[in-house]
Amino acid sequence: MNKNELMAAMARNGDRQIDLANALGLSRTRLSAKINERNGAVFNQPEMKAIRVRYKLSDTEAVSYTHLTLPTI
């Protein structure tokens, strides 16, 4: 999933960045850094799994966004 796909998934679910940040236990600024891969910030496996579950994303939708091997849910 790329940045635009994540933002679209958030919009489809009525979420703002602060909503997802709270769900992941992150600050909004840290979530923004991870979305934009700023300064090497990337989502870890538990965060990716939580995003996949929250937005009901397929492996295909989620895998292109990260360099991590994603856990099966």
LINHUVEN-V32062 format. One record per residue. RES is the residue in one letter. PHI is phi as a letter, one per 30 degrees, with the letter a starting at -180 (none if undefined). PSI is psi in degrees with one decimal (none if undefined). D_CENTER is the distance of its C-alpha to the mean C-alpha in Angstrom with 2 decimals. Layout:
res:RES phi:PHI psi:PSI d_center:D_CENTER
res:RES phi:PHI psi:PSI d_center:D_CENTER
//
This chain:
res:M phi:none psi:133.2 d_center:8.43
res:N phi:c psi:176.8 d_center:9.20
res:K phi:e psi:-47.1 d_center:8.49
res:N phi:d psi:-37.9 d_center:10.87
res:E phi:d psi:-40.1 d_center:9.56
res:L phi:d psi:-45.4 d_center:6.21
res:M phi:d psi:-37.5 d_center:8.81
res:A phi:d psi:-41.6 d_center:11.18
res:A phi:d psi:-41.3 d_center:9.38
res:M phi:d psi:-45.9 d_center:9.13
res:A phi:d psi:-42.1 d_center:12.73
res:R phi:d psi:-28.5 d_center:13.93
res:N phi:c psi:7.6 d_center:13.17
res:G phi:i psi:21.0 d_center:14.71
res:D phi:c psi:146.9 d_center:11.91
res:R phi:c psi:170.7 d_center:12.08
res:Q phi:e psi:-37.6 d_center:10.00
res:I phi:d psi:-33.9 d_center:12.36
res:D phi:d psi:-47.1 d_center:11.73
res:L phi:d psi:-40.4 d_center:8.07
res:A phi:e psi:-46.8 d_center:9.32
res:N phi:d psi:-40.9 d_center:12.22
res:A phi:d psi:-32.0 d_center:10.66
res:L phi:c psi:-5.8 d_center:8.99
res:G phi:i psi:31.1 d_center:12.29
res:L phi:c psi:160.2 d_center:11.41
res:S phi:d psi:160.0 d_center:13.41
res:R phi:d psi:-36.8 d_center:12.32
res:T phi:d psi:-36.2 d_center:13.58
res:R phi:d psi:-40.4 d_center:11.69
res:L phi:d psi:-44.4 d_center:8.27
res:S phi:e psi:-42.2 d_center:9.93
res:A phi:d psi:-39.9 d_center:11.16
res:K phi:d psi:-40.9 d_center:8.02
res:I phi:e psi:-41.6 d_center:6.84
res:N phi:c psi:1.4 d_center:10.52
res:E phi:h psi:44.7 d_center:11.09
res:R phi:d psi:135.4 d_center:14.01
res:N phi:h psi:35.9 d_center:16.60
res:G phi:i psi:7.0 d_center:14.96
res:A phi:d psi:127.2 d_center:11.87
res:V phi:b psi:158.7 d_center:9.17
res:F phi:d psi:141.0 d_center:6.72
res:N phi:d psi:174.4 d_center:9.37
res:Q phi:d psi:-46.4 d_center:10.10
res:P phi:d psi:-37.1 d_center:10.19
res:E phi:d psi:-43.6 d_center:6.75
res:M phi:d psi:-40.9 d_center:5.59
res:K phi:d psi:-43.2 d_center:8.49
res:A phi:d psi:-39.2 d_center:7.87
res:I phi:d psi:-44.4 d_center:4.91
res:R phi:d psi:-44.0 d_center:7.50
res:V phi:d psi:-47.0 d_center:10.23
res:R phi:e psi:-42.6 d_center:9.42
res:Y phi:c psi:8.8 d_center:9.20
res:K phi:h psi:51.4 d_center:11.60
res:L phi:c psi:144.2 d_center:10.16
res:S phi:d psi:166.8 d_center:12.67
res:D phi:e psi:-42.6 d_center:12.73
res:T phi:d psi:-41.8 d_center:13.67
res:E phi:d psi:-35.4 d_center:10.85
res:A phi:d psi:-32.6 d_center:8.24
res:V phi:d psi:-31.7 d_center:10.72
res:S phi:d psi:-9.2 d_center:11.49
res:Y phi:d psi:-20.5 d_center:8.38
res:T phi:b psi:158.1 d_center:9.23
res:H phi:c psi:0.9 d_center:12.73
res:L phi:d psi:153.9 d_center:12.40
res:T phi:d psi:123.3 d_center:14.15
res:L phi:d psi:142.5 d_center:12.05
res:P phi:d psi:148.8 d_center:13.95
res:T phi:d psi:137.8 d_center:15.64
res:I phi:c psi:none d_center:15.14
//
